[in-house]
Each structure stands twice: as C-alpha cells, then as structure tokens.
Amino acid sequence: MIENALKPYVIGLDLGGTNSVFGIVDARGEIKATTAIKTQGYNKVEDYVNKAVKALIPIIDTVGGIDNIKAMGIGAPNGNFYSGTIEYAPNLVWAHDCVVPLAQMFSERLGGIPVALTNDANAAALGEMTYGVARGMKNFIDITLGTGVGSGIVVNGQMVYGSDGFAGELGHVTMVRGENGRTCGCGRTGCLEAYCSATGVARTAREFL
C-alpha cells in the first residue's frame, strides 16, 4: 500500500444538474483521465452512485488503481461543506426532498478513501483561486451558469460558507416579486435562477417563440 502522502492523484467530480463529469488529476491540476455520466434518470441516490462507480473504475485503473488515489473532491448543488451532504437540491430528483450523505457513500464504495464535498460554485471558486483566473485575488465572486445559477464568494482569501454551509446562494435571490414571478425549482417564485440559468434562458426563448 502506498503511503497516503505519496499517492499522486485525486478524483474530482463536477456534479451538475444535467451531467456529472469525473476527472483524475495530479497535484499540479493536470487532468490524467476523465469520464462522465448523466446526473438525472435515477430515482434513488444508490442507483446514481452505482453508475458513477462503474464509470470510475476504468479510469482509476488507467492511473494504477485505487492505491494511487489519495482522495476525492465533489462539487455539487446544495452541497454542505461541513457535513459532506447534498441537502434538498431543487434540480436533483434523488436529492430533492431529502439529505443525501454523498461523500460518505462514495468513500465507502471506493475503499475508504477520504471524500470531501462542497457547493459546486464554491468548488469552482476554489479552483479558480488555486489554478485559474483568480490566482492572487483575495476578494471575488465566481458565478456559475448551468442548470441553475450558483455563486462562490471569497473574502480576504477565505471561502464564505456561513453558519450552515449555504451562504452566498445568489441564484435564489428574489428578482421578480409577487405572483408574476416564475416558479423556481426551489419552490419559490421570482428567483434569479428561474431567469438566468440555462433552463431559464431556454424558457425565455420558448416564450418568445
């Protein structure tokens, strides 16, 4: 068994509302292997995890097996950094009405490797601060546009998580008040996400047509 500190690779999972993209990367952030599955189409989280692990095994084998994997990181909608759970995610069928211990589930299925989970936009902000366009910046906001609208806020070089791990969700700021606001996946009306996400823009296009 290779000592944990010497294991050269980690697994990253970008869990979106439509697609889940996996990458195996080294300490420099260079991607060594990738794969992807659809996020939707599963009524139970167990079915999603089974499909994900099945897709991961071949790319793990390409880097020498699980003994070369130090840890796994997951960026997910409504991801709680403190608990490693996805909580009441409006755009995920298998996590819409419940709290899902996804980090623990992946750890158990991947031989007990450490697994950390955070909000997907927070993960994107951390990635940009470490490897991307925000290198050297101490105060910035990263906005992610996809199935939903996410945001990661960094202040004084520190990610803003808040007391419950869900600070900074700009996608659910109310933009249109009252009964004229669009219904959002979170159950409220008039959220920014209902207008500016990929699904919101598509809805606007359909209305124009």
DRENPA-3360 file (N, C-alpha, C; in nm, 2 decimals, always signed):
BEGIN
1 = MIENALKP = +0.08/-0.12/+0.00/+0.00/+0.00/+0.00/+0.09/+0.12/+0.00 ~ +0.06/+0.22/-0.09/+0.14/+0.34/-0.10/+0.09/+0.43/+0.02 ~ +0.19/+0.49/+0.08/+0.16/+0.59/+0.19/+0.07/+0.70/+0.13 ~ -0.03/+0.74/+0.22/-0.13/+0.84/+0.17/-0.06/+0.97/+0.11 ~ +0.04/+1.01/+0.18/+0.10/+1.14/+0.14/+0.17/+1.12/+0.00 ~ +0.21/+1.00/-0.04/+0.28/+0.98/-0.16/+0.18/+0.94/-0.28 ~ +0.06/+0.93/-0.25/-0.04/+0.89/-0.36/-0.05/+1.01/-0.45 ~ -0.03/+0.99/-0.58/-0.01/+1.11/-0.67/-0.14/+1.17/-0.72;
9 = YVIGLDLG = -0.26/+1.10/-0.71/-0.37/+1.15/-0.78/-0.49/+1.17/-0.69 ~ -0.59/+1.26/-0.73/-0.71/+1.27/-0.66/-0.82/+1.27/-0.77 ~ -0.94/+1.23/-0.73/-1.06/+1.23/-0.82/-1.14/+1.36/-0.79 ~ -1.18/+1.42/-0.90/-1.27/+1.53/-0.89/-1.40/+1.50/-0.96 ~ -1.51/+1.54/-0.89/-1.64/+1.52/-0.95/-1.72/+1.66/-0.96 ~ -1.75/+1.70/-1.08/-1.83/+1.82/-1.10/-1.97/+1.77/-1.13 ~ -2.05/+1.77/-1.02/-2.19/+1.71/-1.02/-2.28/+1.83/-1.06 ~ -2.33/+1.83/-1.19/-2.42/+1.93/-1.23/-2.56/+1.87/-1.24;
17 = GTNSVFGI = -2.66/+1.96/-1.26/-2.79/+1.92/-1.27/-2.83/+1.83/-1.39 ~ -2.74/+1.84/-1.49/-2.76/+1.76/-1.61/-2.66/+1.65/-1.63 ~ -2.53/+1.68/-1.61/-2.42/+1.59/-1.63/-2.33/+1.58/-1.51 ~ -2.27/+1.47/-1.49/-2.17/+1.45/-1.38/-2.04/+1.42/-1.45 ~ -1.94/+1.50/-1.44/-1.81/+1.48/-1.50/-1.70/+1.45/-1.40 ~ -1.63/+1.34/-1.42/-1.52/+1.30/-1.33/-1.39/+1.32/-1.40 ~ -1.29/+1.36/-1.31/-1.15/+1.37/-1.36/-1.06/+1.32/-1.26 ~ -0.95/+1.26/-1.30/-0.84/+1.22/-1.21/-0.73/+1.32/-1.24;
25 = VDARGEIK = -0.68/+1.39/-1.14/-0.58/+1.50/-1.16/-0.46/+1.48/-1.06 ~ -0.35/+1.54/-1.10/-0.23/+1.53/-1.02/-0.23/+1.66/-0.93 ~ -0.12/+1.68/-0.86/-0.10/+1.79/-0.77/-0.09/+1.92/-0.84 ~ -0.06/+1.92/-0.96/-0.05/+2.04/-1.04/-0.18/+2.08/-1.11 ~ -0.28/+2.00/-1.09/-0.41/+2.02/-1.15/-0.42/+1.97/-1.29 ~ -0.32/+1.89/-1.34/-0.32/+1.84/-1.47/-0.42/+1.71/-1.48 ~ -0.51/+1.71/-1.57/-0.61/+1.61/-1.58/-0.54/+1.49/-1.65 ~ -0.55/+1.37/-1.59/-0.49/+1.25/-1.64/-0.60/+1.16/-1.71;
33 = ATTAIKTQ = -0.72/+1.17/-1.66/-0.83/+1.08/-1.72/-0.96/+1.14/-1.69 ~ -1.06/+1.13/-1.77/-1.19/+1.18/-1.75/-1.30/+1.08/-1.79 ~ -1.42/+1.09/-1.74/-1.54/+1.02/-1.78/-1.66/+1.10/-1.73 ~ -1.78/+1.06/-1.78/-1.90/+1.13/-1.74/-2.02/+1.04/-1.75 ~ -2.12/+1.08/-1.67/-2.25/+1.01/-1.67/-2.36/+1.12/-1.67 ~ -2.48/+1.08/-1.70/-2.59/+1.17/-1.68/-2.63/+1.17/-1.53 ~ -2.66/+1.29/-1.48/-2.69/+1.31/-1.34/-2.84/+1.26/-1.31 ~ -2.92/+1.29/-1.41/-3.07/+1.26/-1.39/-3.10/+1.12/-1.44;
41 = GYNKVEDY = -3.22/+1.07/-1.42/-3.26/+0.94/-1.47/-3.25/+0.84/-1.36 ~ -3.23/+0.88/-1.24/-3.22/+0.79/-1.12/-3.31/+0.83/-1.02 ~ -3.40/+0.75/-0.97/-3.49/+0.78/-0.86/-3.43/+0.77/-0.73 ~ -3.33/+0.69/-0.71/-3.26/+0.67/-0.59/-3.11/+0.70/-0.60 ~ -3.06/+0.77/-0.49/-2.92/+0.80/-0.50/-2.83/+0.68/-0.51 ~ -2.87/+0.57/-0.45/-2.79/+0.45/-0.46/-2.76/+0.41/-0.61 ~ -2.87/+0.43/-0.69/-2.85/+0.39/-0.83/-2.75/+0.49/-0.90 ~ -2.76/+0.61/-0.86/-2.66/+0.71/-0.92/-2.52/+0.68/-0.88;
49 = VNKAVKAL = -2.50/+0.65/-0.75/-2.36/+0.61/-0.70/-2.31/+0.49/-0.77 ~ -2.40/+0.39/-0.79/-2.36/+0.26/-0.85/-2.31/+0.29/-1.00 ~ -2.39/+0.37/-1.07/-2.35/+0.41/-1.21/-2.22/+0.49/-1.21 ~ -2.20/+0.58/-1.11/-2.08/+0.66/-1.11/-1.96/+0.57/-1.08 ~ -1.97/+0.48/-0.98/-1.85/+0.40/-0.95/-1.82/+0.31/-1.07 ~ -1.92/+0.26/-1.13/-1.90/+0.17/-1.25/-1.82/+0.25/-1.36 ~ -1.85/+0.38/-1.38/-1.78/+0.46/-1.47/-1.64/+0.50/-1.43 ~ -1.62/+0.51/-1.30/-1.49/+0.55/-1.24/-1.39/+0.44/-1.25;
57 = IPIIDTVG = -1.43/+0.32/-1.23/-1.33/+0.21/-1.22/-1.23/+0.20/-1.34 ~ -1.28/+0.21/-1.46/-1.19/+0.20/-1.58/-1.08/+0.31/-1.57 ~ -1.12/+0.44/-1.54/-1.02/+0.55/-1.54/-0.93/+0.54/-1.42 ~ -0.98/+0.48/-1.31/-0.89/+0.46/-1.19/-0.78/+0.36/-1.23 ~ -0.83/+0.26/-1.30/-0.73/+0.15/-1.35/-0.62/+0.21/-1.44 ~ -0.66/+0.31/-1.52/-0.56/+0.37/-1.61/-0.44/+0.44/-1.54 ~ -0.47/+0.48/-1.41/-0.36/+0.55/-1.33/-0.30/+0.46/-1.22 ~ -0.32/+0.33/-1.24/-0.26/+0.23/-1.15/-0.34/+0.18/-1.04;
65 = GIDNIKAM = -0.47/+0.21/-1.04/-0.56/+0.16/-0.94/-0.59/+0.25/-0.82 ~ -0.68/+0.20/-0.73/-0.72/+0.29/-0.62/-0.61/+0.32/-0.52 ~ -0.50/+0.24/-0.52/-0.39/+0.26/-0.43/-0.31/+0.39/-0.47 ~ -0.34/+0.44/-0.59/-0.27/+0.56/-0.63/-0.36/+0.69/-0.61 ~ -0.48/+0.67/-0.55/-0.58/+0.77/-0.53/-0.57/+0.82/-0.39 ~ -0.54/+0.94/-0.37/-0.53/+1.00/-0.23/-0.66/+1.04/-0.17 ~ -0.75/+1.09/-0.25/-0.88/+1.14/-0.20/-0.97/+1.18/-0.32 ~ -1.09/+1.22/-0.29/-1.19/+1.26/-0.39/-1.25/+1.39/-0.34;
73 = GIGAPNGN = -1.28/+1.48/-0.43/-1.35/+1.60/-0.40/-1.47/+1.61/-0.49 ~ -1.58/+1.66/-0.44/-1.71/+1.67/-0.51/-1.76/+1.81/-0.50 ~ -1.80/+1.87/-0.61/-1.87/+2.00/-0.62/-2.01/+1.97/-0.66 ~ -2.11/+2.00/-0.58/-2.25/+1.96/-0.60/-2.34/+2.07/-0.56 ~ -2.46/+2.08/-0.64/-2.56/+2.18/-0.60/-2.61/+2.15/-0.46 ~ -2.63/+2.25/-0.38/-2.68/+2.23/-0.24/-2.59/+2.14/-0.16 ~ -2.46/+2.15/-0.19/-2.36/+2.07/-0.12/-2.32/+2.14/+0.01 ~ -2.32/+2.07/+0.12/-2.28/+2.12/+0.25/-2.13/+2.08/+0.28;
81 = FYSGTIEY = -2.04/+2.18/+0.29/-1.90/+2.15/+0.31/-1.88/+2.09/+0.45 ~ -1.96/+2.13/+0.55/-1.94/+2.09/+0.69/-1.98/+1.94/+0.70 ~ -2.08/+1.89/+0.64/-2.13/+1.76/+0.66/-2.11/+1.66/+0.55 ~ -2.07/+1.71/+0.43/-2.05/+1.62/+0.31/-2.18/+1.57/+0.25 ~ -2.28/+1.65/+0.27/-2.42/+1.61/+0.23/-2.47/+1.70/+0.12 ~ -2.56/+1.65/+0.04/-2.64/+1.73/-0.05/-2.78/+1.74/+0.01 ~ -2.83/+1.86/+0.03/-2.95/+1.89/+0.10/-3.06/+1.96/+0.02 ~ -3.17/+1.89/+0.00/-3.28/+1.94/-0.07/-3.25/+2.02/-0.19;
89 = APNLVWAH = -3.18/+1.96/-0.29/-3.14/+2.02/-0.41/-3.25/+2.03/-0.51 ~ -3.29/+2.15/-0.55/-3.41/+2.16/-0.63/-3.40/+2.10/-0.77 ~ -3.28/+2.08/-0.82/-3.26/+2.03/-0.96/-3.21/+1.88/-0.96 ~ -3.22/+1.81/-0.85/-3.18/+1.67/-0.84/-3.29/+1.59/-0.79 ~ -3.34/+1.50/-0.88/-3.46/+1.42/-0.84/-3.43/+1.33/-0.71 ~ -3.31/+1.28/-0.71/-3.28/+1.19/-0.60/-3.23/+1.26/-0.47 ~ -3.23/+1.39/-0.47/-3.19/+1.47/-0.35/-3.28/+1.59/-0.33 ~ -3.40/+1.58/-0.40/-3.49/+1.70/-0.40/-3.56/+1.72/-0.26;
97 = DCVVPLAQ = -3.59/+1.61/-0.20/-3.67/+1.61/-0.08/-3.60/+1.55/+0.04 ~ -3.47/+1.54/+0.04/-3.40/+1.47/+0.15/-3.26/+1.52/+0.16 ~ -3.19/+1.47/+0.26/-3.05/+1.50/+0.28/-2.97/+1.37/+0.24 ~ -2.88/+1.38/+0.15/-2.80/+1.27/+0.10/-2.66/+1.27/+0.14 ~ -2.61/+1.17/+0.21/-2.47/+1.17/+0.26/-2.38/+1.12/+0.15 ~ -2.37/+1.20/+0.04/-2.30/+1.16/-0.08/-2.15/+1.13/-0.06 ~ -2.08/+1.22/+0.02/-1.94/+1.20/+0.05/-1.91/+1.06/+0.11 ~ -1.99/+1.03/+0.21/-1.98/+0.90/+0.28/-2.00/+0.78/+0.19;
105 = MFSERLGG = -2.10/+0.80/+0.10/-2.14/+0.69/+0.01/-2.03/+0.66/-0.08 ~ -1.96/+0.77/-0.14/-1.85/+0.74/-0.23/-1.73/+0.69/-0.16 ~ -1.70/+0.74/-0.04/-1.59/+0.68/+0.04/-1.60/+0.53/+0.06 ~ -1.72/+0.49/+0.10/-1.75/+0.35/+0.13/-1.73/+0.27/+0.00 ~ -1.77/+0.32/-0.11/-1.76/+0.24/-0.24/-1.63/+0.24/-0.30 ~ -1.54/+0.34/-0.26/-1.41/+0.35/-0.32/-1.30/+0.31/-0.22 ~ -1.32/+0.21/-0.14/-1.22/+0.16/-0.05/-1.18/+0.24/+0.07 ~ -1.27/+0.34/+0.11/-1.25/+0.42/+0.23/-1.16/+0.54/+0.21;
113 = IPVALTND = -1.13/+0.58/+0.08/-1.05/+0.70/+0.06/-1.13/+0.82/+0.12 ~ -1.06/+0.92/+0.16/-1.13/+1.05/+0.21/-1.20/+1.11/+0.10 ~ -1.33/+1.16/+0.13/-1.41/+1.23/+0.03/-1.46/+1.35/+0.09 ~ -1.43/+1.47/+0.02/-1.49/+1.60/+0.07/-1.59/+1.65/-0.04 ~ -1.69/+1.72/+0.01/-1.80/+1.77/-0.08/-1.83/+1.91/-0.04 ~ -1.85/+1.99/-0.14/-1.89/+2.13/-0.11/-1.98/+2.18/-0.23 ~ -2.04/+2.29/-0.21/-2.12/+2.35/-0.31/-2.05/+2.36/-0.44 ~ -2.11/+2.34/-0.55/-2.04/+2.33/-0.68/-1.98/+2.47/-0.72;
121 = ANAAALGE = -2.05/+2.58/-0.69/-1.99/+2.71/-0.72/-1.88/+2.74/-0.63 ~ -1.88/+2.70/-0.50/-1.77/+2.72/-0.41/-1.65/+2.64/-0.46 ~ -1.67/+2.52/-0.51/-1.56/+2.44/-0.56/-1.50/+2.51/-0.69 ~ -1.58/+2.57/-0.77/-1.53/+2.64/-0.89/-1.45/+2.76/-0.85 ~ -1.50/+2.83/-0.74/-1.42/+2.95/-0.69/-1.29/+2.91/-0.64 ~ -1.28/+2.80/-0.56/-1.16/+2.75/-0.51/-1.06/+2.71/-0.62 ~ -1.12/+2.64/-0.72/-1.04/+2.60/-0.84/-0.98/+2.72/-0.91 ~ -1.06/+2.83/-0.93/-1.00/+2.95/-1.00/-0.90/+3.02/-0.91;
129 = MTYGVARG = -0.92/+3.01/-0.78/-0.82/+3.08/-0.69/-0.69/+3.01/-0.68 ~ -0.70/+2.87/-0.70/-0.58/+2.79/-0.69/-0.51/+2.78/-0.83 ~ -0.58/+2.76/-0.93/-0.52/+2.72/-1.06/-0.56/+2.82/-1.18 ~ -0.66/+2.90/-1.16/-0.72/+2.97/-1.27/-0.71/+3.13/-1.27 ~ -0.81/+3.19/-1.32/-0.80/+3.34/-1.34/-0.80/+3.42/-1.21 ~ -0.84/+3.36/-1.10/-0.84/+3.43/-0.97/-0.72/+3.41/-0.89 ~ -0.61/+3.35/-0.94/-0.49/+3.34/-0.87/-0.44/+3.47/-0.82 ~ -0.41/+3.48/-0.70/-0.36/+3.61/-0.64/-0.47/+3.70/-0.59;
137 = MKNFIDIT = -0.59/+3.67/-0.62/-0.70/+3.75/-0.58/-0.75/+3.71/-0.44 ~ -0.78/+3.80/-0.35/-0.83/+3.78/-0.22/-0.98/+3.80/-0.20 ~ -1.04/+3.88/-0.29/-1.18/+3.91/-0.28/-1.25/+3.91/-0.42 ~ -1.33/+3.81/-0.44/-1.40/+3.80/-0.57/-1.53/+3.71/-0.55 ~ -1.61/+3.71/-0.66/-1.73/+3.63/-0.66/-1.72/+3.55/-0.79 ~ -1.74/+3.42/-0.79/-1.74/+3.33/-0.90/-1.89/+3.29/-0.92 ~ -1.94/+3.32/-1.04/-2.08/+3.29/-1.07/-2.08/+3.18/-1.18 ~ -2.15/+3.07/-1.15/-2.16/+2.96/-1.24/-2.30/+2.95/-1.30;
145 = LGTGVGSG = -2.31/+2.93/-1.43/-2.43/+2.92/-1.50/-2.45/+2.79/-1.56 ~ -2.55/+2.72/-1.53/-2.58/+2.58/-1.59/-2.73/+2.55/-1.57 ~ -2.76/+2.43/-1.53/-2.90/+2.40/-1.50/-2.95/+2.50/-1.40 ~ -2.87/+2.55/-1.30/-2.90/+2.65/-1.21/-2.81/+2.77/-1.21 ~ -2.81/+2.86/-1.12/-2.72/+2.97/-1.10/-2.66/+2.95/-0.96 ~ -2.52/+2.94/-0.96/-2.45/+2.93/-0.84/-2.35/+3.04/-0.82 ~ -2.31/+3.06/-0.70/-2.21/+3.16/-0.67/-2.12/+3.12/-0.56 ~ -1.99/+3.15/-0.57/-1.89/+3.12/-0.47/-1.83/+3.26/-0.43;
153 = IVVNGQMV = -1.83/+3.29/-0.30/-1.78/+3.42/-0.26/-1.66/+3.41/-0.17 ~ -1.55/+3.47/-0.21/-1.42/+3.47/-0.14/-1.40/+3.61/-0.08 ~ -1.37/+3.61/+0.05/-1.35/+3.74/+0.12/-1.22/+3.72/+0.20 ~ -1.12/+3.81/+0.17/-0.99/+3.81/+0.24/-0.93/+3.67/+0.23 ~ -0.94/+3.61/+0.11/-0.88/+3.49/+0.08/-0.95/+3.36/+0.13 ~ -1.06/+3.38/+0.20/-1.14/+3.27/+0.26/-1.27/+3.25/+0.19 ~ -1.31/+3.13/+0.17/-1.44/+3.10/+0.12/-1.55/+3.13/+0.22 ~ -1.66/+3.20/+0.18/-1.77/+3.23/+0.27/-1.86/+3.11/+0.27;
161 = YGSDGFAG = -1.87/+3.04/+0.38/-1.96/+2.92/+0.39/-2.09/+2.96/+0.47 ~ -2.07/+3.05/+0.57/-2.18/+3.08/+0.66/-2.20/+2.98/+0.77 ~ -2.29/+3.00/+0.86/-2.31/+2.91/+0.97/-2.36/+2.77/+0.93 ~ -2.43/+2.76/+0.82/-2.49/+2.64/+0.78/-2.43/+2.58/+0.66 ~ -2.33/+2.64/+0.60/-2.26/+2.59/+0.48/-2.33/+2.64/+0.35 ~ -2.43/+2.72/+0.36/-2.51/+2.76/+0.24/-2.51/+2.91/+0.21 ~ -2.41/+2.98/+0.26/-2.40/+3.12/+0.24/-2.38/+3.15/+0.09 ~ -2.43/+3.26/+0.04/-2.39/+3.31/-0.09/-2.47/+3.25/-0.21;
169 = ELGHVTMV = -2.59/+3.20/-0.19/-2.66/+3.14/-0.30/-2.74/+3.25/-0.37 ~ -2.66/+3.32/-0.46/-2.72/+3.43/-0.54/-2.83/+3.39/-0.63 ~ -2.83/+3.26/-0.67/-2.93/+3.21/-0.77/-3.07/+3.21/-0.71 ~ -3.08/+3.22/-0.58/-3.21/+3.22/-0.51/-3.24/+3.35/-0.45 ~ -3.18/+3.46/-0.50/-3.22/+3.60/-0.46/-3.34/+3.63/-0.55 ~ -3.44/+3.68/-0.48/-3.57/+3.71/-0.55/-3.55/+3.84/-0.64 ~ -3.58/+3.82/-0.77/-3.56/+3.92/-0.87/-3.70/+3.98/-0.91 ~ -3.80/+3.90/-0.91/-3.93/+3.94/-0.95/-4.03/+3.90/-0.84;
177 = RGENGRTC = -4.08/+4.00/-0.77/-4.17/+3.98/-0.66/-4.31/+3.96/-0.70 ~ -4.39/+3.88/-0.62/-4.53/+3.87/-0.64/-4.56/+3.75/-0.73 ~ -4.69/+3.74/-0.77/-4.74/+3.63/-0.85/-4.69/+3.62/-0.99 ~ -4.63/+3.73/-1.04/-4.58/+3.73/-1.17/-4.45/+3.67/-1.19 ~ -4.38/+3.64/-1.08/-4.25/+3.57/-1.08/-4.26/+3.43/-1.13 ~ -4.16/+3.38/-1.20/-4.16/+3.24/-1.24/-4.13/+3.15/-1.12 ~ -4.19/+3.03/-1.13/-4.17/+2.93/-1.03/-4.03/+2.87/-1.04 ~ -3.95/+2.87/-0.94/-3.82/+2.82/-0.94/-3.82/+2.67/-0.88;
185 = GCGRTGCL = -3.72/+2.60/-0.92/-3.71/+2.46/-0.87/-3.71/+2.45/-0.72 ~ -3.67/+2.56/-0.65/-3.66/+2.55/-0.50/-3.80/+2.57/-0.44 ~ -3.90/+2.60/-0.52/-4.04/+2.61/-0.47/-4.08/+2.76/-0.46 ~ -3.99/+2.85/-0.46/-4.03/+2.99/-0.45/-4.05/+3.05/-0.59 ~ -4.09/+3.17/-0.60/-4.11/+3.24/-0.73/-4.02/+3.36/-0.74 ~ -3.98/+3.38/-0.87/-3.90/+3.50/-0.90/-3.76/+3.50/-0.87 ~ -3.70/+3.38/-0.85/-3.56/+3.37/-0.82/-3.47/+3.40/-0.95 ~ -3.36/+3.45/-0.93/-3.26/+3.48/-1.04/-3.24/+3.36/-1.12;
193 = EAYCSATG = -3.23/+3.24/-1.06/-3.21/+3.11/-1.13/-3.32/+3.08/-1.23 ~ -3.44/+3.12/-1.20/-3.55/+3.10/-1.29/-3.54/+3.17/-1.42 ~ -3.45/+3.27/-1.43/-3.44/+3.36/-1.55/-3.30/+3.34/-1.61 ~ -3.20/+3.33/-1.53/-3.06/+3.34/-1.59/-2.99/+3.21/-1.60 ~ -3.04/+3.10/-1.55/-2.98/+2.97/-1.57/-3.00/+2.92/-1.72 ~ -2.93/+2.81/-1.75/-2.95/+2.76/-1.89/-3.10/+2.73/-1.91 ~ -3.16/+2.67/-1.81/-3.30/+2.63/-1.82/-3.39/+2.75/-1.83 ~ -3.35/+2.86/-1.75/-3.43/+2.98/-1.76/-3.42/+3.05/-1.89;
201 = VARTAREF = -3.30/+3.06/-1.95/-3.28/+3.12/-2.08/-3.36/+3.04/-2.19 ~ -3.36/+2.91/-2.18/-3.43/+2.83/-2.27/-3.58/+2.85/-2.26 ~ -3.63/+2.87/-2.14/-3.77/+2.90/-2.12/-3.81/+3.04/-2.18 ~ -3.72/+3.13/-2.16/-3.74/+3.27/-2.22/-3.75/+3.26/-2.37 ~ -3.66/+3.18/-2.43/-3.66/+3.16/-2.58/-3.79/+3.10/-2.62 ~ -3.84/+3.00/-2.55/-3.96/+2.93/-2.59/-4.08/+3.03/-2.58 ~ -4.08/+3.12/-2.48/-4.18/+3.22/-2.46/-4.18/+3.31/-2.58 ~ -4.06/+3.36/-2.62/-4.05/+3.45/-2.74/-4.10/+3.38/-2.86;
209 = L = -4.07/+3.25/-2.88/-4.11/+3.18/-3.00/-4.26/+3.16/-3.00;
% end
